[in-house]
Amino acid sequence: MIVANDPLLSGHIGLAVVLIVALKVLITFAVLLVAVMMMIWFERKIVSDLQNRIGPNRTGPFGLLQSLADGIKLFFKEDLIPDGADRWVFKLAPYLALVPAFLTFAVIPVGGDFSASHGGTISVFGHHTYMQLADPPIGVLFILAMSSIAVYGVLLAGWASGSKYPLLGAVRASAQMVSYEAALGLSVAAVFLVTGQLSTSGIVAKQEPWKWNLWVTGVVPFVIFFIAGLAEANRPPFDLVEAEQELTGGFNTEYSSIRFAMFYLAEFMNAVTLAAIIVTLFLGGPNGWYPSQGPTWLYGMIWFLLKLLVLLYVLVWIRGTLPRLRYDQLMDLGWKLLIPLSLGWLLLLVAVRVGNDRGWHVYFVIPIAVVVMAAVSGLFAGAMRQSRRTRELGELAEVLD
């Protein structure tokens, strides 16, 4: 059981608590901004290596300051607003895209030893607090809510621009995020089912070193969450929202200067946040092997950073390897594969849990699992058959015309 005196949840408000909260806000914001800058440089370097190029190497050592130089350049550019734009919404949209990404990262535990007596907390001014900005008891639901709100920034940016290309990108964004949120939520439900926790710190505490939810829930929810997360964050190969070949840049075509920089920052911040959420839900967060001596909170941060870097490399690897999906392929993958598969796997986990609670023999659980997966397979096969038939009829109609 985790016992903590988190300042954000404590009923005792004092000067020390206010200072702790302010300090945690400043540190979280600064660390996330630096992480985003490093992510931009990291992605440019890895993609350049995959394409046999050099990448940024002029500004700062190894080109590390290239992202800062680009930000300064965008800051001093002229800020343009189209004549046909809704000015107030046009200005508001970048904030609606950027703020949810930061708020999502605020509930991610980035360090601490959750096997210790104080359960992953550190002592600051005599108060025990988690190494995260906030730890609400419904942290997972908060993450899902922020992922839903993020689409409003993209949608309003495309609509308020008063141009056809941004509007098409906004419509794509809304359809894409609605399609993949169901699969995302069902994969998170699998984590909640096996851990019995909704707080992010509680989920991490339930994952002992090397006994991650990746193995407990089976690999399927992890894969589904990873794919759905890519679509939610508009990462390749699901970046149809800003497909340059079709939409001239997509929803942010009419943006310039600091407002464009905010969208650019939000895109990479979403990538860092997505990887951090996956580490928290499926890979044990900061849990790992700790030496018997030394600061365990620091070892937890190192474990978290290593897991985060591996996932970020995979994200960049996918960007440099896979081509962009067609829009019909995007919809088919979300509605006809991921949602039935995630729902079937959740029902399978429920059947296994009920069997274990009631002491059923494995011979009773296996037939139930077979029936569930057979039903999901039949549903998927029927959906693909109907999709193939619809595509063939469309091609025939084009030939007849």
FITORDREN-249643 format. One record per residue (C-alpha): residue in three letters; x, y, z. Coordinates in steps of 0.25 Angstrom, whole numbers, plus 2048, in hexadecimal, padded with zeros to 3 digits. Example, Ala and Ser with C-alpha at 12.3 -4.5 7.8 and 13.67 -1.06 7.14 Angstrom:
2
ALA8317EE81F
SER8377FC81D
//
This chain:
401
MET800800800
ILE80580E7FC
VAL805818807
ALA809826802
ASN807834806
ASP80683B7F9
PRO80584A7FA
LEU7FB84B7EF
LEU7F28417F6
SER7F5845805
GLY7EB84D80C
HIS7F6854814
ILE7F986180C
GLY805868811
LEU81187080C
ALA81A86480A
VAL80F85D802
VAL80C8697F9
LEU81B8697F6
ILE81C85B7F3
VAL81085C7E9
ALA8178687E2
LEU8248617E2
LYS81E8557DC
VAL81785D7D1
LEU8238647CD
ILE82C8587CD
THR8218507C5
PHE81F85B7BB
ALA82E85D7B9
VAL83284E7B8
LEU82784C7AE
LEU82B8587A5
VAL8398537A5
ALA8358457A2
VAL82D84A796
MET839852791
MET841845792
MET83783D78C
ILE83684677F
TRP84684577E
PHE845836781
GLU83B833776
ARG84283C76C
LYS84F83476F
ILE84982676F
VAL841829762
SER84E82F75B
ASP85682275F
LEU84B819759
GLN84B82174C
ASN85A82274C
ARG85B83174F
ILE863839759
GLY85784075F
PRO85984D768
ASN86784F76C
ARG86A85E76B
THR862865777
GLY869861784
PRO871854787
PHE86B84977E
GLY860852779
LEU859852787
LEU855860787
GLN84F85F779
SER84185E77F
LEU84386B788
ALA84887277B
ASP83B86E774
GLY83387377F
ILE839880780
LYS838882771
LEU82987F771
PHE82788877D
PHE82C894775
LYS824891769
GLU818899765
ASP80B89376B
LEU800893760
ILE7F1891761
PRO7E988E755
ASP7DE898751
GLY7D488D751
ALA7D888775E
ASP7D088776C
ARG7DB890773
TRP7D788C781
VAL7D787D77F
PHE7E287D775
LYS7EB883781
LEU7E587978B
ALA7E786C783
PRO7F786B786
TYR7F586C795
LEU7EA861794
ALA7F485878D
LEU80085B796
VAL7FA85B7A4
PRO7F484D7A4
ALA8018477A1
PHE80884E7AD
LEU7FC84A7B6
THR7FD83C7B2
PHE80C83B7B5
ALA8098417C3
VAL8038347C8
ILE80F82B7C4
PRO8188267CF
VAL8268287CA
GLY82E8237D6
GLY82E81D7E4
ASP82F80F7EA
PHE8218097EB
SER8257FD7F3
ALA82A8077FE
SER82280980B
HIS81D817805
GLY8198117F8
GLY8218197ED
THR8218267F5
ILE82C82F7F8
SER82E839804
VAL82E848801
PHE82D85280D
GLY829846816
HIS81D84380D
HIS81C836805
THR8188387F6
TYR8188307E9
MET8228337DE
GLN8178387D6
LEU80F8457D5
ALA80283F7DA
ASP7FC8317DD
PRO7ED8327DC
PRO7E68257E0
ILE7E08257D2
GLY7ED8277CB
VAL7EA81D7BF
LEU7DD8247BD
PHE7E38317BD
ILE7ED82D7B2
LEU7E18287A9
ALA7DA8357AB
MET7E683D7A7
SER7E883579B
SER7DA838797
ILE7DB84779A
ALA7E8848791
VAL7E0845784
TYR7D8853787
GLY7E585A784
VAL7E7854776
LEU7D8854773
LEU7D6863776
ALA7E4867770
GLY7DF861763
TRP7D1867764
ALA7D5875768
SER7DF87675D
GLY7D5878752
SER7DC870748
LYS7D8863742
TYR7E585B744
PRO7E685E753
LEU7D785A754
LEU7D984D74D
GLY7E584A757
ALA7DC84E763
VAL7D184475E
ARG7DB83975C
ALA7E083C76A
SER7D283B771
ALA7CF82E769
GLN7DD82876C
MET7DD82B77B
VAL7CE82677D
SER7D2819776
TYR7DE81677E
GLU7D981B78C
ALA7D080E78E
ALA7DC80578C
LEU7E580D795
GLY7DA80D7A0
LEU7D87FE79F
SER7E77FB7A0
VAL7E88047AC
ALA7DC7FD7B2
ALA7E57F07B1
VAL7EF7F77BA
PHE7E57FC7C4
LEU7DF7EE7C4
VAL7EC7E77C8
THR7F17F27D2
GLY7E47F67D8
GLN7EA8057D8
LEU7E68117D1
SER7F281A7D6
THR7FF81A7CE
SER8078187DB
GLY7FE80C7DF
ILE8008067D2
VAL80F8077D2
ALA80F8027E1
LYS8087F57DC
GLN8137F27D2
GLU81E7EC7D9
PRO82C7EC7D2
TRP82B7E47C5
LYS81C7E07C8
TRP8177EB7BF
ASN8087EC7BA
LEU80E7E97AD
TRP80F7DA7B1
VAL8037DA7BB
THR7F97DF7B1
GLY7FF7D87A5
VAL8067E079A
VAL7F97E3792
PRO7F57EF79B
PHE8037F579A
VAL8037F478B
ILE7F57F9789
PHE7F8805793
PHE80580878B
ILE7FE80877E
ALA7F2810783
GLY7FB81A78A
LEU80381C77D
ALA7F6820776
GLU7F1828782
ALA7FE830781
ASN7FE831772
ARG80B82A771
PRO810823764
PRO80A81B75E
PHE7FD821763
ASP80183075F
LEU7F6832755
VAL7F183E75D
GLU7FD845757
ALA80083E74B
GLU809847743
GLN806840735
GLU7F7842737
LEU7F484D740
THR80085773F
GLY80385574D
GLY7F5852753
PHE7EF85975E
ASN7FA863761
THR7FC867753
GLU7F8876756
TYR800877763
SER80D87E764
SER81788376E
ILE81587F77D
ARG80787977B
PHE80D86F771
ALA81886D77A
MET80E869785
PHE80885F77C
TYR816859779
LEU819859787
ALA80C85278B
GLU80F847780
PHE81C843786
MET817845794
ASN80C83B791
ALA81783178C
VAL81E83279A
THR8118317A2
LEU80D82579A
ALA81A81E79D
ALA8198227AB
ILE80B81C7AD
ILE80F80F7A6
VAL81A80E7B0
THR8118117BC
LEU8068077B8
PHE80D7FC7B2
LEU81C7FC7B5
GLY81C7FF7C4
GLY81F80E7C3
PRO82C8117CC
ASN82C8037D2
GLY8387FB7D0
TRP8447F47D6
TYR84A7FD7E1
PRO8577FC7E8
SER8567FA7F7
GLN85E8077FA
GLY85C8157F4
PRO85081E7F0
THR8458157EB
TRP83D8217E5
LEU8498247DC
TYR8498157D7
GLY83A8167D5
MET83C8227CC
ILE84781B7C4
TRP83E80F7C2
PHE8338187BD
LEU83C81F7B4
LEU8428137AE
LYS83480D7AB
LEU83081A7A5
LEU83C81B79C
VAL83980D796
LEU82A810793
LEU82E81E78D
TYR838817784
VAL82D80D780
LEU82481977C
VAL82F81F774
TRP83281276E
ILE824810769
ARG82481E764
GLY83081C75B
THR82B80E756
LEU81C80D754
PRO815815749
ARG80881D74C
LEU7FB81574C
ARG7F0818743
TYR7E381E74A
ASP7DB811748
GLN7E680874D
LEU7E7811759
MET7D881075C
ASP7D8801759
LEU7E37FE763
GLY7DC80676E
TRP7CE80176D
LYS7D07F3767
LEU7DC7EE76E
LEU7E07F677A
ILE7D37F8781
PRO7CE7E977F
LEU7DC7E4783
SER7DD7ED790
LEU7CE7EA794
GLY7D07DB792
TRP7DD7DB79A
LEU7D77E37A5
LEU7CC7D87A6
LEU7D67CD7A6
LEU7DD7D47B1
VAL7D07D57B9
ALA7CD7C67B6
VAL7DA7C27BC
ARG7D97CB7C8
VAL7CB7C67CB
GLY7D07B87CA
ASN7DB7BA7D3
ASP7D37C17DD
ARG7C97B67DD
GLY7D37AB7DD
TRP7CF7A57D0
HIS7D879B7CA
VAL7E179F7BE
TYR7D87967B5
PHE7CC79F7B7
VAL7D47AC7B4
ILE7DA7A77A7
PRO7CD7A47A0
ILE7C87B27A4
ALA7D57B879F
VAL7D37B0792
VAL7C57B5790
VAL7C87C3792
MET7D47C4789
ALA7CC7BC77E
ALA7C17C677F
VAL7CB7D277E
SER7D17CB772
GLY7C47C876B
LEU7C07D776D
PHE7CD7DC767
ALA7CC7D275B
GLY7BE7D7758
ALA7C27E5759
MET7CE7E3750
ARG7C57DB746
GLN7BB7E6746
SER7C67F1744
ARG7CC7E9738
ARG7BE7E7732
THR7BB7F6733
ARG7C97F972D
GLU7C67F0721
LEU7B97F671F
GLY7BF80471F
GLU7CA800715
LEU7BF7FA70C
ALA7B780770C
GLU7C380F708
VAL7C58056FC
LEU7B78066F8
ASP7B78156F9
//
